[in-house]
Amino acid sequence: MQPLTSHEIFSHPSPTTVKERRAQIEHEESIVRAERSRQLEAQRSTQSSAVERIRLWERLHKLHLPRNTEHKLLAIIARETGLDVADIQQEQLRRNAGKSTAV
């Protein structure tokens, strides 16, 4: 399931009253919260591969996976993705190997 686009979330007629606008904003916020919850669940899901979970973590937090295999952030990523630090280090090594051969 793909994340919702802003067009899908916010495409509806303009409200005519303050009460309608307030209801519209609350509805939009509930959709955004539901989508974030769905992505957080997918981030920990055993149905997703380690690579998928790490990419989801990166997208949700707007951060790249650190290159240093001893970086303190790895423990946090492991906890939030339900992976072992070793799984994350393996992905780091895979990415780093790809960069060194792509010269």
Buried (B, 14 or more C-beta within 10 A) or exposed (E): EEEBEEEEBEEEEEEEEEEEEEEBEEEBEEBBEEBEEEBBEBBBBEEBEBEBBBBBBEEBEEEEBBEEBEBEEBEEBBEBBBBEBEBBBBBBEEBEEEEEEEE
